[in-house]
Amino acid sequence: MTQRLLIRAGGPDHPGQLAALGAALTACQARLVDIHQHSALGYVAFEMLVNADVGADTFKAQLNEHLAGQDLDEQVLGVEVDAVSADTWQTLKAQAEMPRLILTLMAPQLPPGILVDVGELAAAHGLSVERIARLSGGDFLDEQSPHGACVECILRGAAVELPRLREEALALGARQGVDIAIQEDSLWRRHRRLVCFDMDSTLIQAEVIDELARRHGVFEEVAAVTERSMRGELDFKQSFRERMAKLEGLDESVLREIAENLPLMDGVERLMAHLKRLGYRTAIISGGFTYFARYLQERLGFDEIHANELVIHEGRITGEVREPIIDAERKAWWLGEIARREGWDMAQTVAVGDGANDLKMLESAGLGIAFRAKPLVRQQAQQSISTLGLDAVLYLLGYHEDELTRL
């Protein structure tokens, strides 16, 4: 009578183990149903489902005999064999069909107790931890390294209330000083094609319109308009027009001075270098100005830019606004338009921004990331990064630092 058996084998990792194990299974006349292998920290583990014509104890004895004949005794490759009942088989099949989530932990250094908290969070939502892998480099997870510490956990379980899980993860991360991002696993996760960025306070550590206002001596007036907008008294377009009007007469030479001294966001140069090597299309979609977006395009290599055009006449800003203004709706539209033009699914798009004006773009993207954003934006965005530089986006795309250093 055919038996379905679960085989677990493990030991110090060295070449030839798979071949030897395969030869032993063949000699035992086992029919392979499924197989998994994992090697880490000098140890290899195999898990196999097979169909066999003998019971678990007999099969284990036969398997060990054939392995010993290839100089792989139980000290080198220990083997356990268990019979799989019909009920257990149905449970295993059901588990394999459950959706997977990817939970990413990021911080300058990870506190020792964070895995306890994550384990408890997963268990509270009926999720099991299927795999944990380190994505960052460096020697220790609790010591600062140039690009921070990052661990990725694969979770599996029945349907989960994802918004509530993310909300609890966000609160946990805030208590521990750790970014916790949770995304659904899918085919597109490592096949994103388009990455779009807000500019001010995302790619650069400044708000350009504030810098222009300071140079023109109207910063307080512009800030007052911004405050009215934040209180909901003005929408973005009204606020933008009022602020632009206050810049009337500013000398064009100031633009170049500001552009040449824009403080780049930490991590942006490394991020852009890797995205270009990996073949992503990159774009700036900003409520700021094309003059400064173009400067960043030339410096960092963005493929395209979409921003507001400053109207300049006889060397001075007129204070007028050229339509259409890039507001929240327009940002989301441009994200979708580029994807449609290139023939990509929206699931293949990534958007990164920091303000409420970015939320519709972040919501539309396959992966929307709030970067060093205010609490309201962090709560509403799919994912957020607050503790590391902009290059932490690479962790959310699933790249291991060892992979990136080999590019």
C-alpha positions as CSV (number, residue, x, y, z in Angstrom):
1,M,0.0,0.0,0.0
2,T,1.4,3.4,-1.0
3,Q,2.3,5.7,1.9
4,R,2.9,9.4,1.8
5,L,5.9,10.3,3.9
6,L,7.5,13.6,5.1
7,I,11.3,13.5,5.1
8,R,13.3,16.0,7.0
9,A,17.1,15.9,6.5
10,G,19.7,18.3,7.8
11,G,23.4,18.8,8.7
12,P,26.5,20.8,8.0
13,D,26.3,22.2,4.5
14,H,28.7,20.9,1.9
15,P,28.6,20.0,-1.9
16,G,27.1,16.7,-3.0
17,Q,24.4,16.3,-0.4
18,L,21.5,16.8,-2.8
19,A,23.0,14.3,-5.3
20,A,23.5,11.8,-2.5
21,L,20.0,12.3,-1.1
22,G,18.5,12.0,-4.6
23,A,20.4,8.8,-5.2
24,A,19.2,7.3,-1.9
25,L,15.6,8.2,-2.7
26,T,15.9,6.6,-6.1
27,A,17.3,3.4,-4.6
28,C,14.4,3.4,-2.1
29,Q,12.0,3.6,-5.1
30,A,10.4,6.8,-3.7
31,R,8.2,9.0,-5.9
32,L,8.9,12.7,-5.2
33,V,5.9,14.8,-4.5
34,D,7.4,18.1,-3.3
35,I,10.9,19.3,-2.1
36,H,12.3,22.3,-0.4
37,Q,16.0,23.1,0.5
38,H,17.3,25.9,2.6
39,S,21.0,26.7,3.4
40,A,22.0,29.3,6.0
41,L,24.9,29.8,8.4
42,G,26.7,26.7,7.3
43,Y,23.7,24.4,7.8
44,V,21.5,22.8,5.1
45,A,17.9,21.6,5.6
46,F,15.8,19.5,3.2
47,E,12.1,18.8,3.4
48,M,10.5,16.3,1.0
49,L,7.2,14.7,0.5
50,V,7.4,11.3,-1.2
51,N,5.2,8.4,-2.0
52,A,6.6,5.0,-1.0
53,D,5.6,1.4,-0.8
54,V,6.7,0.9,2.8
55,G,6.0,2.6,6.2
56,A,8.0,5.4,7.7
57,D,10.3,3.3,10.0
58,T,11.2,0.9,7.2
59,F,11.8,3.7,4.8
60,K,14.0,5.6,7.2
61,A,16.2,2.5,7.8
62,Q,16.5,2.0,4.0
63,L,17.3,5.6,3.4
64,N,20.0,5.8,6.1
65,E,21.5,2.6,4.7
66,H,21.9,4.1,1.2
67,L,23.2,7.4,2.6
68,A,25.8,5.6,4.8
69,G,26.9,3.9,1.6
70,Q,27.8,7.3,0.3
71,D,29.6,8.4,3.4
72,L,26.6,10.4,4.7
73,D,25.8,8.8,8.1
74,E,23.4,10.4,10.6
75,Q,26.2,12.5,12.1
76,V,26.6,14.2,8.7
77,L,23.0,14.3,7.5
78,G,20.4,13.4,10.1
79,V,17.1,12.1,8.7
80,E,13.6,12.0,10.2
81,V,10.7,10.3,8.4
82,D,7.0,10.7,9.4
83,A,3.9,9.2,7.8
84,V,1.4,11.9,6.5
85,S,-2.2,11.1,7.2
86,A,-5.0,12.1,4.8
87,D,-6.0,14.9,7.3
88,T,-2.5,16.1,7.6
89,W,-2.1,16.2,3.9
90,Q,-5.2,18.3,3.5
91,T,-3.9,20.6,6.1
92,L,-0.6,21.0,4.3
93,K,-2.3,21.6,1.0
94,A,-4.6,24.3,2.6
95,Q,-1.6,26.0,4.2
96,A,0.3,26.1,0.9
97,E,-2.7,27.8,-0.7
98,M,-2.9,30.5,2.0
99,P,-1.9,34.0,0.9
100,R,1.6,35.2,1.9
101,L,2.5,38.6,3.4
102,I,6.0,40.1,3.5
103,L,6.8,42.0,6.7
104,T,10.0,44.1,6.5
105,L,11.8,45.4,9.6
106,M,14.1,48.4,9.0
107,A,16.0,50.7,11.4
108,P,19.5,52.0,12.0
109,Q,19.8,49.1,14.4
110,L,17.2,46.5,15.4
111,P,16.3,46.2,19.1
112,P,16.7,42.7,20.5
113,G,13.1,42.3,21.5
114,I,11.6,43.2,18.1
115,L,11.3,39.6,16.9
116,V,9.3,38.8,20.0
117,D,6.9,41.6,19.3
118,V,6.6,40.6,15.6
119,G,6.0,37.0,16.5
120,E,3.2,38.1,18.9
121,L,1.7,40.4,16.3
122,A,1.7,37.6,13.7
123,A,0.2,35.1,16.1
124,A,-2.6,37.6,17.2
125,H,-3.7,37.7,13.5
126,G,-3.5,34.0,13.0
127,L,-0.3,34.2,10.9
128,S,2.6,31.8,11.0
129,V,6.2,32.9,10.2
130,E,7.3,30.8,7.3
131,R,10.8,32.3,6.7
132,I,13.1,35.0,8.1
133,A,16.0,36.4,6.1
134,R,18.4,39.3,6.6
135,L,18.6,41.8,3.7
136,S,21.1,44.3,5.1
137,G,24.8,43.9,5.3
138,G,27.1,44.6,8.2
139,D,28.2,42.4,11.1
140,F,25.4,42.8,13.6
141,L,21.7,43.7,13.4
142,D,22.0,45.7,16.7
143,E,24.9,47.8,15.5
144,Q,24.7,50.7,13.1
145,S,25.8,50.0,9.5
146,P,25.9,52.4,6.5
147,H,22.6,51.4,5.1
148,G,20.8,50.4,8.3
149,A,19.6,47.0,9.4
150,C,16.8,45.1,7.7
151,V,15.1,41.7,8.2
152,E,12.4,40.3,6.0
153,C,9.8,37.9,7.4
154,I,7.4,35.8,5.2
155,L,4.1,35.3,6.9
156,R,1.4,32.9,5.9
157,G,-2.2,32.5,7.1
158,A,-5.9,32.7,6.2
159,A,-7.4,36.0,5.1
160,V,-6.3,38.8,7.4
161,E,-7.7,42.3,8.0
162,L,-4.7,44.0,6.4
163,P,-5.5,47.6,7.3
164,R,-5.8,46.6,11.0
165,L,-2.6,44.6,10.9
166,R,-0.8,47.6,9.3
167,E,-2.2,49.9,11.9
168,E,-1.0,47.7,14.7
169,A,2.4,47.3,13.0
170,L,2.8,51.1,12.6
171,A,2.1,51.6,16.3
172,L,4.5,48.8,17.3
173,G,7.2,50.4,15.1
174,A,6.7,53.8,16.6
175,R,7.2,52.3,20.1
176,Q,10.3,50.5,19.1
177,G,11.8,53.1,16.7
178,V,11.6,50.6,13.8
179,D,9.9,50.8,10.4
180,I,7.6,47.9,9.9
181,A,6.2,47.5,6.4
182,I,3.7,44.9,5.4
183,Q,2.9,44.1,1.8
184,E,1.1,41.3,0.0
185,D,3.4,38.8,-1.8
186,S,2.7,38.6,-5.5
187,L,4.4,37.9,-8.8
188,W,5.0,41.7,-9.3
189,R,6.9,42.2,-6.1
190,R,10.3,41.7,-7.8
191,H,9.0,42.9,-11.2
192,R,8.2,46.5,-10.5
193,R,9.1,48.7,-13.5
194,L,8.3,52.3,-12.6
195,V,9.3,54.4,-9.6
196,C,7.9,57.9,-9.2
197,F,9.0,60.4,-6.6
198,D,7.7,63.6,-5.1
199,M,10.6,66.1,-5.0
200,D,10.4,68.6,-2.1
201,S,11.2,66.9,1.3
202,T,11.5,63.6,-0.5
203,L,14.4,63.8,-3.0
204,I,15.7,67.0,-1.4
205,Q,15.8,68.2,2.2
206,A,14.0,71.4,1.5
207,E,10.7,73.0,0.3
208,V,11.8,75.0,-2.7
209,I,8.9,77.5,-2.6
210,D,9.9,78.3,1.0
211,E,13.5,78.9,-0.1
212,L,12.3,81.2,-2.9
213,A,10.1,83.1,-0.4
214,R,13.0,83.6,2.0
215,R,15.2,85.0,-0.8
216,H,12.4,87.4,-1.8
217,G,11.6,88.4,1.8
218,V,8.1,87.1,1.9
219,F,8.6,83.8,3.8
220,E,6.1,84.7,6.6
221,E,3.4,85.6,4.1
222,V,3.9,82.4,2.1
223,A,4.0,80.4,5.4
224,A,0.7,81.9,6.4
225,V,-0.9,80.8,3.1
226,T,0.5,77.3,3.6
227,E,-1.0,77.2,7.1
228,R,-4.4,78.2,5.8
229,S,-4.2,75.3,3.3
230,M,-3.3,72.9,6.1
231,R,-6.3,74.0,8.0
232,G,-8.5,73.2,5.0
233,E,-9.3,76.8,4.2
234,L,-7.7,76.5,0.8
235,D,-7.2,73.6,-1.6
236,F,-3.8,73.0,-3.1
237,K,-4.5,74.9,-6.3
238,Q,-5.7,78.0,-4.4
239,S,-2.8,77.9,-2.0
240,F,-0.3,77.4,-4.9
241,R,-1.7,80.4,-6.8
242,E,-1.6,82.7,-3.7
243,R,2.0,81.6,-2.8
244,M,3.2,82.1,-6.4
245,A,1.7,85.6,-6.5
246,K,3.8,86.6,-3.6
247,L,7.0,85.7,-5.5
248,E,6.3,88.3,-8.2
249,G,9.5,90.2,-9.2
250,L,12.0,87.6,-7.8
251,D,15.2,87.7,-9.9
252,E,15.8,84.6,-12.1
253,S,19.4,84.4,-10.9
254,V,18.2,83.3,-7.5
255,L,16.8,80.1,-9.0
256,R,20.3,78.9,-10.1
257,E,21.8,79.7,-6.7
258,I,19.1,77.7,-4.9
259,A,19.3,74.8,-7.4
260,E,23.1,74.5,-7.1
261,N,22.8,74.3,-3.3
262,L,19.8,71.9,-2.9
263,P,20.5,69.5,-0.1
264,L,19.9,66.0,-1.4
265,M,18.0,63.5,0.7
266,D,20.3,61.0,2.3
267,G,20.4,57.7,0.3
268,V,19.0,59.2,-2.9
269,E,22.2,58.9,-4.9
270,R,22.7,55.3,-4.0
271,L,19.0,54.5,-4.7
272,M,19.1,56.1,-8.1
273,A,22.3,54.4,-9.1
274,H,20.9,51.0,-8.3
275,L,17.5,51.7,-9.9
276,K,19.2,52.7,-13.2
277,R,21.4,49.6,-13.1
278,L,18.3,47.4,-12.5
279,G,16.5,48.9,-15.4
280,Y,13.7,50.8,-13.6
281,R,12.1,53.8,-15.3
282,T,12.2,56.7,-12.8
283,A,10.2,60.0,-12.8
284,I,9.8,63.1,-10.7
285,I,6.1,64.0,-10.2
286,S,6.1,67.1,-8.2
287,G,3.9,70.0,-7.1
288,G,7.2,72.0,-7.2
289,F,8.9,73.5,-10.2
290,T,10.4,72.0,-13.4
291,Y,13.4,74.3,-13.1
292,F,14.6,72.4,-10.0
293,A,13.3,69.0,-11.1
294,R,15.3,69.4,-14.3
295,Y,18.4,70.1,-12.3
296,L,17.9,66.8,-10.3
297,Q,17.2,65.0,-13.6
298,E,20.6,66.1,-14.9
299,R,22.4,65.3,-11.7
300,L,20.7,62.0,-10.8
301,G,19.5,60.6,-14.1
302,F,15.7,60.6,-13.9
303,D,14.0,59.5,-17.1
304,E,11.3,62.1,-17.0
305,I,9.9,65.0,-14.9
306,H,6.5,66.4,-14.4
307,A,6.1,69.6,-12.3
308,N,4.8,73.1,-12.3
309,E,6.4,75.6,-14.7
310,L,7.6,78.9,-13.4
311,V,6.5,81.8,-15.6
312,I,9.5,84.2,-16.1
313,H,9.5,87.4,-18.1
314,E,12.5,89.6,-18.6
315,G,14.5,87.8,-16.0
316,R,12.0,87.9,-13.2
317,I,9.2,85.6,-11.9
318,T,5.8,87.0,-12.8
319,G,3.9,85.3,-10.0
320,E,1.6,83.8,-12.6
321,V,0.7,80.1,-12.7
322,R,0.8,78.0,-15.9
323,E,-1.9,75.4,-16.1
324,P,-2.4,72.6,-15.4
325,I,-1.2,72.8,-11.9
326,I,0.3,69.5,-10.6
327,D,-1.9,68.7,-7.6
328,A,-2.8,65.4,-5.9
329,E,-5.2,64.3,-8.7
330,R,-2.6,65.3,-11.4
331,K,0.1,63.4,-9.6
332,A,-2.0,60.2,-9.6
333,W,-2.9,60.8,-13.2
334,W,0.7,61.1,-14.3
335,L,1.6,57.8,-12.5
336,G,-1.1,56.0,-14.3
337,E,-0.4,57.7,-17.6
338,I,3.3,56.7,-17.6
339,A,2.3,53.1,-16.8
340,R,-0.3,53.0,-19.6
341,R,2.2,54.5,-22.0
342,E,4.8,51.9,-21.3
343,G,2.4,49.0,-21.2
344,W,2.9,48.2,-17.5
345,D,0.3,47.0,-15.0
346,M,-0.3,49.4,-12.1
347,A,0.9,46.7,-9.8
348,Q,4.4,47.3,-11.3
349,T,4.5,50.9,-10.2
350,V,6.1,52.4,-7.0
351,A,5.4,55.9,-5.7
352,V,7.3,57.7,-2.9
353,G,6.2,61.0,-1.3
354,D,5.9,62.7,2.0
355,G,2.8,65.0,2.0
356,A,-1.0,64.8,1.8
357,N,-0.7,66.0,-1.7
358,D,1.0,62.6,-2.5
359,L,-1.6,60.4,-1.0
360,K,-3.7,59.7,-4.1
361,M,-0.5,58.9,-6.0
362,L,0.6,56.5,-3.2
363,E,-2.8,54.9,-3.1
364,S,-2.8,54.3,-6.9
365,A,0.7,52.7,-7.0
366,G,1.3,49.0,-6.6
367,L,3.7,50.0,-3.8
368,G,3.0,53.4,-2.2
369,I,5.7,54.6,0.3
370,A,5.3,57.5,2.7
371,F,8.9,58.8,3.3
372,R,9.6,60.7,6.5
373,A,6.0,61.8,6.4
374,K,3.7,63.4,8.9
375,P,1.6,61.0,11.0
376,L,-1.6,61.4,9.0
377,V,0.2,60.5,5.7
378,R,2.0,57.5,7.4
379,Q,-1.3,56.2,8.7
380,Q,-3.0,56.4,5.3
381,A,-0.1,55.2,3.1
382,Q,0.4,51.5,2.3
383,Q,4.0,51.6,3.7
384,S,6.3,54.1,5.3
385,I,10.0,54.7,5.9
386,S,11.0,57.1,8.7
387,T,14.2,55.7,10.3
388,L,16.4,55.2,7.2
389,G,17.5,57.0,4.1
390,L,15.7,57.0,0.8
391,D,17.7,53.9,-0.4
392,A,15.7,51.8,2.1
393,V,13.2,51.6,-0.8
394,L,15.5,48.9,-2.2
395,Y,14.7,46.8,0.9
396,L,10.9,47.1,0.2
397,L,11.6,46.0,-3.4
398,G,13.2,42.8,-1.9
399,Y,16.8,43.4,-2.7
400,H,19.6,42.0,-0.5
401,E,22.6,44.2,0.0
402,D,24.9,41.4,-1.1
403,E,23.0,41.4,-4.4
404,L,23.4,45.1,-4.9
405,T,27.1,45.1,-4.1
406,R,27.6,42.7,-7.0
407,L,25.9,45.0,-9.6
